[in-house]
Amino acid sequence: MHKINQSGRGGLMLILLLVILFISTVFFADGIFPKVSKDSLNPKSGESVAIDEQSSTSTDALQLKTLKFKDCLNTITVDLLLDRTGSMGDLTPSGQTKINRLKEAVLSLISKFNDNSIIGVQSFNSLSITNDVPISYYKDVKGMIPDKINSLSADGQTPTHDALVFSYGRLQEAVANPSFNGRKFNFILISDGEPVPSSQDPRLFNPNPADQIKNLGVNIYTLGIYDPNQVKNPELANLLKSIASKPENYYEANNADEVSGLLDTITAKICE
C-alpha cells in the first residue's frame, strides 16, 4: 500500500511539472501560435500560410511608396539650369571634376523619368547661355539628352542674372504651352559660385528674374556646390536661398560628389 501511494504521488508531480513547463512555453513564445494579420495561400500547395504582421506592413509601405513614385513620374515637370563656369573644372575629393559629377548626377536623375515626364535643361557661363534640352516630354527628347549633357564643359565666369533671365523666357513659353496644360513646373538651379561680375546678382534688378519665375507659378529649388574655401563664405548660400521659393527648397553639397544624392532628395520632395 505504501509503494502504491509513492507511485501515485510521483505521477502527480510529473503531471504538475509538465503543466508548469507548458504554461512557461506559451508565455515566453507569445502564445501557442505566432501573431498573424492575415492568411495567404501558398502558390505551390494552395495551403493557407500565416503572414507576419510587421513584415507585411513594411512590404505594403514600400510598395505604396514605389507606386506613388511611379505615378509621380507621369506628371513630374522639371527644368534645370546648370552652372558650367570655370570653377566647375575643379576637382572633388574623389578626384573627379565638379562638372563631371554634375553631368553624372543629371543623367542619373533623368534616367528615372518616363515618357510622360517633362524635362528641360539650360546651362550657362559668361561665354554662352544655351538651351541644351528644350522643355519637352521626355519621349520627344530622350535620344538627344546624353550627348547634350556629356558635351558640357567648364569655362568662363558666372552671369547668374542673365542665366535666370534666359531660363525665365523658356519657362514662360512652356507654362503657356497648351500641350503642358495643368502641369506643375519645378525649376532647379545648380551653381558653385557667386555672380561674376557682382553686377550679375539678380537681387540688384527690378524685376528680379527669380521673382518672375516664381510669379509664373513655378516652384524653385536651388543647390549650391561648395568646397572648403566656400564654406567660410555665406554669400552664395544667401543668394541661392533668396532665389528658392522657400527656405527648405535650398540645398547644399559640401562637394560635387554629393550632388546626385541631393538631386534624388529634391525629386522625392517634388513627388510628395
N, C-alpha and C positions, 0 to 999 in steps of 0.2 A: 504494500500500500504506500509506504514511504517513497519507494522508487517511482511509482506512478505519479505522485504529486510533484516530484522533482522534474519529471519529464514534461508535465503539463505547464509548470512554471517556465521551463526553458522554451517551450513553444510560444508561450505568450510574450516572452521577452524578445524572441526573434521577430514575431509579428510587429511588436511595438517599434523595434529598430527599423524594420522595413518601412513602416508608416512614416517615421521621422525622416528617413532618407528620401522618400518620395516627396514629402512636403518641401524639404530643403531644395531638391532639384527643381521643382516647379517655381519656387520663389526666386532663385538665382537665375533661372532661364527665362524670366519674364513671362511665365505661363507655360502651358503644355505645348501650345502651338505658336509659331512666330507671328508677329504682328503683320498683318497684310492690309492693304487698302482695297484690293480687288483681285479677282481671279482672271487668268488669261489662259487661252488654250495653247498647249504645246503644238506647234505647227506640224510636228512629225507624228506624234502619238494621238493627238486630239484630246489628251487628258488635261484636266484643269491644273494650272500651275500657280502657286502663290507668288505675287509680285510685291517686293518690299516697298513700303510706302515712301520712305525717304528717297530711295533710288528712283522711283517713278516720278516723284516731284521734281528732282533735279533734271531728269531727262526731259520732262514736259517743259520746264523753264527754258532749257537750251533749245528745244525745238521751236518754242514760241519766239525766242529771240532771233533764231535763224530765219523763220518765216517773216518776221517783222522787217528784218534787214533786206530780204529778197523783195518784199513789197515796196520798200523804200527805193530800191534801185529802179523801179518802174516810174518813179516821179522825181528822183533826185536831179537837181539842176545846179551845176557848179561852173563858175567862171574863175580861172586862175590868172593872176598877174605875177610873173616871176622876175626877180632881180637877177640879171646876168652881168653885173658890173665887175670891174677888175678884182675887187676883194673876194669875189666868189671863186677865184682861182687859188685861194689859199688852201693849205692842207688841213684836214681834220685829224683827230687823234688816231684814226685808223689808217692814215696815210693816203686817203683819197682826197680829191679836191672837193670843195663845197659844191661847185656846180655839178660835179658828177653825182654826188649824193642827192642833190636836189632832183636831178633828172631821174635817178633810180626811184626816188620816192613818188614822183608824179606818175611815172609809168606804172608803178605798183598800185597806186590809187585808182588810176583809170582802168586798169585790167580787171577790177572788180565790178565795173559798170556793165549794164546790159544794153541791148539795142534801144530801149525806150529812155535810157538816161540821156540827159543833155549836158554837154561839156563844151567849154571854150578855153583857150589859152592865149594870153598875150605875154610878151616879155619885153624887158627894157634895159637900156643903158644910154649913155649920152651920145653914142654913135647912131643908134636906131631904136625905135619903138615899133614892134611888129605884132601883127595879128597872126600868130602861128597856127592856131586851130580856130576857125570861125565858130561861133556859138551855134551848135547844131546837135541833132540827135546823134548819139554815139554810132548808130548803124551807118550813118552817112559819112563819118569822118574817121572811123577806126583804122582804116587802111593807111591813112597818112600820119597818124599820131606818132608812132615810133620814130620815123625819120625826122619829123619836125622837132620832137623833144630832144633826140640824141644829137641834133645839129647845133644846139645851143652852146655858146662858148662865152667865157668871161673876159670882159674888156670894158674900158671906159668908166665914167662917173655915174652919179645916181640922180637922175632927174625925176624925183618922186612925183612932183606936181604934174608934170607933163604926162607921165605914165598913167596917172589916175584919170586925167582928162581923156586920154586915149581910150582907156577901158570904159569910162562913162559913156562915151559915144557908142561903143559896141553893145553895152548893156541896154542903153536907151533903145537902140534898134531891136534888140532881142525881146525886150519886155513888150514892145509894140507889135511884135510879130504874131499874127493870129494863129500860126502853127504851134506856138508855145502857150496858148491861152490857158490861164488857170495854173500855170506852174509857178512855184515859189523859188525865186532865184537866190543863190548864195554866191558870194564873191570872196575869194581868198587871196590876200596879198602876202607874198613871202619876200622878205628883204633882209639883208645883213648889214645895212649901213644907213646913216643919216643922209638927208638930201645934200648933194654936192652939185653946184654951189648952194650955200644956205638959203639963197633966194628961191630955191625949189621946194621949200617947206610949204605944203598945201594949206597950212593954217594961216599963212600970210595973205591968202587970196579970198576975195569975195566976188563970186561964190567959191566956197571950198569944194573941190570936186568930190571929196569923200562924202560931204553932206548931200551933194547932188545925187550920188549913187544911192545913198540911204533913202532919199526922197522918192526914188523910183519904187520903193518897197523891197529893195534888195537887202538881204542880211549879210553884213560884212564880218569876216573873220580875218585876223592878222596873225602872222607867225614870224617872229624875229629869230634870226640865226646869229648867235653870239660866239665870241671866242674869249679867252682870258682877259684881254685888254678891254673889250667892250663891256664886260660885266661891271667894271668900275664906272662906266658912263651910262647914266639912265636916259640920255636924250632920245635914243632910238626907241626905247620902251615907251617913253611918254608920247612920242609921235604915233606909234602903232596903236597904243591904247586909245588915242583920240580918233583914229581912223575907224577902229572896230565899232560895231553897232552898240555894244555894251561891254563893260569891263571883262566879263567872263568869256568873251569871244576873242580875247587876246591870249596868245600862247608864245612861249619862248623855248628855244632849243639851246642848250649850253654849247652845242656844236652841231654841225650839219649831219653827223651820224644819227642824230635823234629825229630828224625831220620826218622820216617815213612813219614812225610810230605816232607822232603828233598829228600827221595828216589823217591817220586812221581814227584817232581820237576825235578830230574835228568832224569827220564823216559820221561817226557814231552819234555825235551831238546833233548834227543835221537831221539824222534819222529818228531822233527821239519823238 
